[in-house]
Amino acid sequence: MQHKRLVIDANILIRAVLGHRVRYLIEHYCGSVAFYTAEANAAEAEIYLSTELMTKHNLSESIWRPVYAGILNTVQVIADDILIELESKAKSRISSRDVNDWPAVAAALLLDCPVWTEDKDFFGAGIATWTTATVELYLADI
């Protein structure tokens, strides 16, 4: 039974593909925590993985794409057309830092839950944030 919700930012999706810790945390806690990501964040992560990160990390698409697909099977993707209703509110909270981060803010507002991110632009946006270094405190506290 899932008691908690957590929005995952694009950089966390990328870390889940490239590393082990984030993927482990998502897989380990998916039975008790509902993970969400904005459709725009899933697309952003896929673009970075298929372009500069694939080259930088010398990754074959046949390697990273199945891993990414597996992560997206665990994470619920919130459609852009649902989040668009919260766009102006989300942008007003994040605009002084990086207005392009509004989809994750909108998802957090919609679900009334924190965001898991390594992006410091979320700080001061009026939503709780967790980094990978501390997120297990949130995930394990059931």
C-alpha positions as a printed Julia matrix, in Angstrom:
142×3 Matrix{Float64}:
  0.0    0.0     0.0
  1.4    3.38   -1.0
  1.18   6.04    1.68
  3.52   8.67    0.32
  3.94  10.52   -2.94
  7.05  12.03   -4.45
  7.6   13.93   -7.69
 10.82  13.03   -9.48
 12.64  15.72  -11.46
 14.33  15.02  -14.8
 17.81  14.97  -13.26
 16.76  12.16  -10.94
 15.38  10.13  -13.85
 18.75  10.54  -15.55
 20.6    9.48  -12.41
 18.39   6.39  -12.2
 19.63   5.37  -15.64
 23.29   6.28  -15.21
 23.82   5.1   -11.65
 22.74   2.51   -9.15
 21.7    4.37   -5.99
 18.71   6.25   -7.41
 17.46   3.23   -9.33
 17.78   1.12   -6.17
 15.8    3.63   -4.11
 12.99   3.82   -6.66
 12.79   0.04   -7.01
 13.07  -0.57   -3.25
 10.38   1.92   -2.22
  7.92   1.71   -5.14
  5.66  -0.56   -3.11
  5.17   2.01   -0.37
  5.78   5.31   -2.17
  3.99   6.53   -5.3
  6.54   8.12   -7.62
  5.43  10.69  -10.21
  7.07  12.76  -12.89
  5.77  15.4   -15.24
  5.51  14.34  -18.88
  7.8   17.26  -19.76
 10.41  16.01  -17.28
 10.3   12.5   -18.72
 10.8   13.97  -22.19
 13.64  16.2   -20.98
 15.45  13.24  -19.41
 15.03  11.19  -22.59
 16.42  14.01  -24.74
 19.51  14.39  -22.55
 20.04  10.63  -22.44
 19.72  10.26  -26.21
 22.02  13.16  -27.07
 24.83  14.53  -24.96
 24.79  11.95  -22.15
 24.84   9.0   -24.54
 27.98  10.45  -26.11
 29.57  11.64  -22.86
 29.1    8.29  -21.1
 29.64   6.21  -24.24
 26.25   4.56  -23.8
 24.52   2.55  -26.43
 20.81   3.22  -26.81
 20.24  -0.51  -26.54
 21.7   -0.28  -23.03
 20.12   2.87  -21.57
 16.67   2.74  -23.21
 15.48  -0.5   -21.53
 16.7    0.8   -18.16
 14.83   4.06  -18.72
 11.69   2.21  -19.81
 11.85   0.12  -16.65
 12.06   3.23  -14.5
  9.09   4.78  -16.31
  7.12   1.59  -15.61
  7.59   2.32  -11.91
  6.95   6.07  -12.09
  3.55   7.51  -12.94
  3.82  10.14  -15.68
  1.49  13.12  -15.28
  0.3   14.39  -18.65
  1.16  17.93  -19.69
 -2.51  18.75  -20.3
 -3.26  18.11  -16.62
 -0.37  20.26  -15.4
 -1.11  23.15  -17.76
 -3.87  24.27  -15.37
 -1.19  24.97  -12.75
  1.38  26.46  -15.14
  1.01  30.11  -14.15
  1.0   29.32  -10.42
  4.05  27.06  -10.8
  5.9   29.59  -12.95
  5.29  32.35  -10.42
  7.0   30.19   -7.78
 10.04  29.21   -9.86
 10.45  32.1   -12.3
 13.14  33.91  -10.32
 15.36  30.82  -10.61
 14.51  28.76  -13.74
 11.05  29.06  -15.22
 11.64  25.9   -17.28
 11.35  23.86  -14.07
  7.65  24.7   -13.78
  6.3   21.21  -14.71
  7.83  19.54  -11.63
  6.59  22.41   -9.44
  3.11  22.05  -10.95
  3.15  18.3   -10.28
  4.16  18.89   -6.66
  1.38  21.46   -6.27
 -1.16  19.13   -7.87
 -0.23  16.21   -5.62
  0.67  18.27   -2.54
  3.95  16.46   -2.17
  7.72  17.1    -2.32
 10.08  16.97   -5.28
 13.18  14.77   -5.46
 15.8   16.8    -7.29
 19.43  17.81   -7.33
 18.48  21.17   -8.87
 18.97  24.03   -6.43
 16.56  26.18   -8.47
 13.69  24.57   -6.58
 14.82  26.0    -3.26
 12.63  28.91   -2.25
  9.75  27.85   -4.53
  7.52  27.03   -1.58
  7.57  23.27   -2.06
  9.5   20.69   -0.1
 12.51  19.22   -1.87
 14.69  16.21   -1.18
 18.08  15.39   -2.62
 19.39  11.9    -3.21
 21.64  12.25   -0.17
 18.63  12.69    2.15
 15.57  11.33    0.32
 15.71   7.97    2.07
 14.77   9.75    5.3
 11.5   10.69    3.59
 11.04   7.37    1.8
 11.67   5.16    4.83
  9.57   7.19    7.28
  6.3    5.34    6.82
